[in-house]
Amino acid sequence: VDLSLQEAALAPLISEVLEGFCPLAEVQDCRVEASLDETLTASVDPGAFRQILLNLLENAVKYGPPGQIIDVRLRKGPAGTAQLLVEDEGEGIPFDERAEIFSPYSRLERDRDSGVAGSGIGLAVVKELARRQGASVRVEDSVSGGARFVVAFPRGAAVSAEA
């Protein structure tokens, strides 16, 4: 799939995804909270950006506990980046499995025989779509002990909040 990069305000793209996703999360007894820096732009393919966020949200619901709060943030990052963060309250990702979770068809050892359905392709798609937009992706521990995925896009020029 060819990507078409364009300078875009990121908060509206995130809000659009959340508007459609939040009712689905509520069915699973999850709540999504967002904190978005409205001034951040980046050169992205809007469809690919939305797919990255959707994959991360779906994983958060799938692997997190009922009743959790999924935190979505957009903030300025280091070295001129705009960071998209998706944080859940699940079990987190063991440090020694973090590199391999972005490989196609990879699933955590603890999830392979669980009742949680999945092909192991979602995070590979996230990584590839991020790479093709000049972005990086990593996973780290969240404050709650769950997983925090951080996708860092090269930042564009700031736009006014009224735009």
C-alpha positions as CSV (number, residue, x, y, z in Angstrom):
1,V,0.0,0.0,0.0
2,D,1.4,3.4,-1.0
3,L,1.2,6.1,1.7
4,S,0.4,9.7,0.8
5,L,2.1,11.9,3.5
6,Q,0.7,15.3,4.2
7,E,1.1,17.9,6.9
8,A,-1.8,17.3,9.3
9,A,-3.1,18.4,12.6
10,L,-2.9,15.2,14.7
11,A,-5.5,15.9,17.4
12,P,-8.5,15.9,15.0
13,L,-7.4,12.6,13.6
14,I,-7.2,11.1,17.1
15,S,-10.5,12.6,18.1
16,E,-12.1,11.1,15.0
17,V,-10.8,7.6,15.8
18,L,-11.9,7.9,19.5
19,E,-15.4,9.0,18.5
20,G,-15.9,5.8,16.7
21,F,-14.0,3.6,19.1
22,C,-15.2,4.7,22.5
23,P,-18.7,3.0,22.2
24,L,-16.9,-0.3,21.4
25,A,-14.6,0.1,24.4
26,E,-17.6,0.8,26.6
27,V,-19.2,-2.5,25.6
28,Q,-16.1,-4.1,27.1
29,D,-16.5,-2.0,30.2
30,C,-13.5,0.1,29.3
31,R,-13.2,3.9,29.3
32,V,-10.9,6.0,27.1
33,E,-9.5,9.3,28.3
34,A,-7.6,11.6,26.0
35,S,-5.3,14.5,26.6
36,L,-4.3,16.1,23.3
37,D,-2.0,18.9,22.4
38,E,-4.1,20.6,19.7
39,T,-1.1,22.5,18.2
40,L,0.9,19.5,17.0
41,T,1.2,18.6,13.4
42,A,3.3,16.0,11.5
43,S,3.7,14.7,8.0
44,V,1.5,11.6,8.1
45,D,-0.8,9.5,5.9
46,P,-4.1,10.1,7.7
47,G,-5.4,6.6,7.0
48,A,-2.2,5.0,8.2
49,F,-2.1,7.2,11.3
50,R,-5.7,6.2,12.2
51,Q,-4.9,2.5,11.7
52,I,-1.9,2.8,14.1
53,L,-4.1,4.3,16.8
54,L,-7.0,1.8,16.1
55,N,-4.6,-1.2,16.4
56,L,-3.2,0.1,19.7
57,L,-6.6,0.8,21.1
58,E,-7.9,-2.7,20.1
59,N,-4.9,-4.3,21.8
60,A,-5.5,-2.3,24.9
61,V,-9.1,-3.5,25.2
62,K,-8.2,-7.0,24.2
63,Y,-5.4,-7.5,26.7
64,G,-6.5,-5.2,29.5
65,P,-8.9,-5.9,32.3
66,P,-12.6,-5.0,32.3
67,G,-13.2,-1.6,34.0
68,Q,-9.8,-0.2,32.9
69,I,-9.1,3.3,31.7
70,I,-7.2,3.5,28.5
71,D,-5.2,6.7,28.3
72,V,-4.5,8.3,24.9
73,R,-2.2,11.3,24.8
74,L,-0.6,13.5,22.2
75,R,2.3,15.6,23.4
76,K,5.5,17.2,22.3
77,G,8.4,14.7,22.5
78,P,12.1,15.1,22.4
79,A,14.1,15.9,19.3
80,G,11.2,17.6,17.5
81,T,8.7,14.7,17.7
82,A,5.0,14.5,18.3
83,Q,4.3,11.5,20.5
84,L,1.1,9.5,20.4
85,L,0.8,7.4,23.6
86,V,-1.7,4.7,24.3
87,E,-1.5,3.3,27.8
88,D,-3.6,0.4,29.3
89,E,-4.0,-1.1,32.7
90,G,-3.2,-4.7,31.7
91,E,-0.3,-7.0,32.6
92,G,2.2,-5.1,30.6
93,I,4.8,-6.6,28.2
94,P,7.7,-8.5,29.8
95,F,11.0,-6.8,29.1
96,D,12.5,-9.8,27.3
97,E,9.6,-10.1,24.9
98,R,9.4,-6.4,23.9
99,A,11.5,-6.6,20.7
100,E,9.7,-9.6,19.3
101,I,6.1,-8.3,19.8
102,F,6.6,-6.2,16.7
103,S,7.4,-9.2,14.5
104,P,4.6,-10.6,12.3
105,Y,2.5,-13.4,13.9
106,S,4.2,-12.9,17.3
107,R,2.2,-13.3,20.5
108,L,3.4,-13.1,24.1
109,E,4.1,-16.5,25.6
110,R,1.4,-16.1,28.2
111,D,-1.3,-15.3,25.5
112,R,-0.6,-18.1,23.1
113,D,-2.8,-20.6,24.8
114,S,-5.3,-18.1,26.3
115,G,-8.8,-17.5,25.2
116,V,-7.7,-14.1,23.8
117,A,-8.1,-14.2,20.0
118,G,-5.4,-12.7,17.9
119,S,-3.1,-13.4,14.9
120,G,-0.1,-11.5,16.2
121,I,-0.1,-9.2,13.2
122,G,-1.5,-5.9,14.7
123,L,1.7,-4.6,16.2
124,A,3.8,-5.6,13.1
125,V,1.3,-3.4,11.1
126,V,1.8,-0.6,13.7
127,K,5.6,-0.8,13.4
128,E,5.6,-0.9,9.5
129,L,3.1,2.0,9.2
130,A,5.1,4.0,11.6
131,R,8.4,3.3,9.9
132,R,6.9,4.3,6.5
133,Q,5.9,7.7,7.9
134,G,9.4,8.3,9.4
135,A,8.1,7.5,12.9
136,S,9.4,5.1,15.6
137,V,7.4,2.9,18.0
138,R,8.3,1.5,21.4
139,V,6.7,-0.1,24.4
140,E,7.4,0.6,28.0
141,D,5.8,0.1,31.4
142,S,2.9,2.4,32.3
143,V,2.4,3.9,35.7
144,S,-0.3,1.3,36.4
145,G,1.9,-1.6,35.4
146,G,0.3,-2.1,32.1
147,A,1.8,-1.3,28.7
148,R,2.5,2.2,27.3
149,F,3.0,2.3,23.5
150,V,4.8,5.4,22.3
151,V,4.8,6.3,18.6
152,A,7.0,9.3,17.8
153,F,6.4,11.2,14.6
154,P,8.7,13.9,13.2
155,R,6.9,17.1,14.2
156,G,5.7,19.7,11.7
157,A,5.1,23.4,12.2
158,A,2.7,24.3,14.9
159,V,-0.8,25.4,14.0
160,S,-3.1,27.6,15.9
161,A,-5.8,25.9,18.0
162,E,-8.5,27.8,16.0
163,A,-7.4,26.2,12.7
